[in-house]
Amino acid sequence: MMQTTPRTSKLLTLEDYLDYDDGTDTRYELVDGELVEMPTESPENCKLAKLLMLELAKHLPIVLINLKDTEIVVSGRRAKVRLPDLVVLSEEGYAALAGQRRNIITQEMPPPALVVEVVSPGQENRDRDYRFKHTEYAARGINEYWIIDPELQQVTVCLWVNGQYEDTVYQGDTPIQSTVVPDFKLSAAQILAFGQK
């Protein structure tokens, strides 16, 4: 479960977030100006994300694939930064990050080509991945957003069309169709099996 850090006297700006250091290795998202502690993922979710990264590396240059270490500035009422489970950069995005002191995709940089979130149990996590991030990633112009849901045994591929996502839900053995990874042929069942290995 996410935890908001103790309230400070003011809401943080993006600059405050980038300068923030509490002396720990705790990971935070910035949500409407507040730091939200991101707990570690379950072992199953970690395995699923790692094995999906290896599968994507069969089709894309490995340097374009980032696992749990890329921050993305998105729009919100106030400053907001997300930490997706997996990010596939475009060549332009990779070039824009070169030489930066932090692995953060700012508003002036090209958006990632693909972002993947693995849904953790609980309504708060479900709302964050299916509602809030869905809207934020579409507004950021991210071409594809994959929501991998072990509980519902499905993968939702959200394709960016004219400023919003059109969602296709994959279950069972139907191969996933992707514009970012056109040769990708795994089904939702095969992807979800990664977490069980």
N, C-alpha and C positions, 0 to 999 in steps of 0.2 A: 504494500500500500504506500502511496506517495505521502510525504510529509512536507508541509510548508515549514520553512525555518521560522524561528521566532520573529515576529514583526518588528521591523526597524521603524524609525521615526519617519522615513520617507520611502517611497517606492523607488526601485532601482531603474536606472537608465541602462541602455545597452553598454555604454562606456563603464558604468559602475560594475556591471556583470563581468565584463572583460577584465577589469582590474581586481575583482573579488578573489580573495584567497583566505580561507579559514585555517590553513595549515594542515588540512587533511587531504585525503584523496577522494573525498565524497564528490559524486557527480550530481550536478544540479541542472535542471531546466529553468529558464526564466519565463514565468507565466504572468502576464499583465503586471510586470514590475516586481514580482515576488519570486524569491528563490524557492524552488520545489525540489526537495531531495529525491533522487531517483535511486531506488533500491536495486540491488543486483538482481539479475534475472534468474529464473529457475534453471537447473541444469539442463532440463529438456529443451527449454527455449534457447539456451546458449548453443546446444548441439545443433538444433534446427537451423539457427542463423549461420553457424560456421559451415555446416554441410551445404546450405544453400549458396554461400559465398563460393565454396569450392566448385559447385555445379555451374554457377555463373561464370567462373574463371575459365571454363571450357569454351565459352563463347565470347568473352570480353577480355581486354588486357587487365591483368590483376591490379595494376596501379590505379585503375579507375574505380576499384571496389574497396569500400571502407566499411569495416565492421565496428560498430558501436563507438566510434571515435570522431565522428564528424558532427559539428553543430550547424544548425541551419537557422538563420534569422527569418522569422515569418511575421506576418502582420497580426495585430491584435489591438485591443483597446489601448494597451500600453506595450512597452518593450517585451518581446517574446522570442525565446530561443528554444528550439527542440533538439533532442538527441536521438535520432532514429536508430533502430537496430542494425540497419544495413543501408548503405548509400552507394549508388552507382553514379559517378560523375560523368559529365560529358568531357570531351577533349578540351573544350574551352574552359570548363569549370576546373579541370585539373591544372591547366596553365594558370588560371587566376589565383589558385591557392599556392602556387610555387613561390617560395621565399617568404611566405607569411609566417608570423610568429605563433600563430594558433590555427588549428584546423577548423575554421569557422567560415561558412558560406554566408557572406553579408548580402544585403539587398542589391548592391550594385554589381554583384557577381552573377554569372549565369547560374540558373537553378540546376540542381542535379537532374539527371535523366530519369532516375528511378529511385524511389525510397521504399523500404520494406519495414513494416512493423509486425512483430509477433505479439499477439494479444495475450496478456497475462490474465489470470482469473480475476473476477470481480467486476461489478458494474462500473466503478470509477474508471478502471482501465479500459473497459469496453467503450464507454462514452468518449474517453480521450482519443482512442484510435479510430473509432467509427464516425464520430461527430466532429470533434474539435480539430484533430489533425487532418481529417478529410477536407474540411473547409480551408484550413491554413495552407496545406500543401497545394490545393487547387489555386488559391489566390497567389501563391508563389510561382505558379506556372510549371510545376514539376510534371513532366510528361506522363509518368506512370507512378502510381502508389499501390503497392500490394499489401493487403491486410491478411496475414496468415493467422488463422484462428483454430488452434488445436481443440478447443472445447466444442466448437460447432463443426469441426472437421471440414473446413472449407478455406479456400483462398479467394479473396475478392480482388480483382484487378480493376483499378480505377484509372481510366484513360482520359487524359486532359483533352477536351474538345470545346473550342470556343469559350475558354475561360472557366469551365467547370468540368467536373468528373462525370463520366458515364461509367457505371459500375457493371461488371460481369462477375457473377459468383460461380466458382468452379468447385465441384464436389466429385468424389469418386475418381474414375479413371479417364475423364475427359482431359485431353492435353491443354495446358494453359497457353493462350495466345498472347503474345507480347509484341509491341512495335519496337521496343528498345532492344529486345533479345529475340529476333524473329526465328532463330533456329532452336529456341527453347522448347522442348517437347515433353517435359515432365507433367504429370497430372497432380492435382491437389493431394490425392492419396499417396503418391510417391514422395512429395515434399513433406507431408505431415508424418510420414514414416521415418524421416530423418531424426525427429525428436525421440523416437522409440529405440533407435539403434544403440 
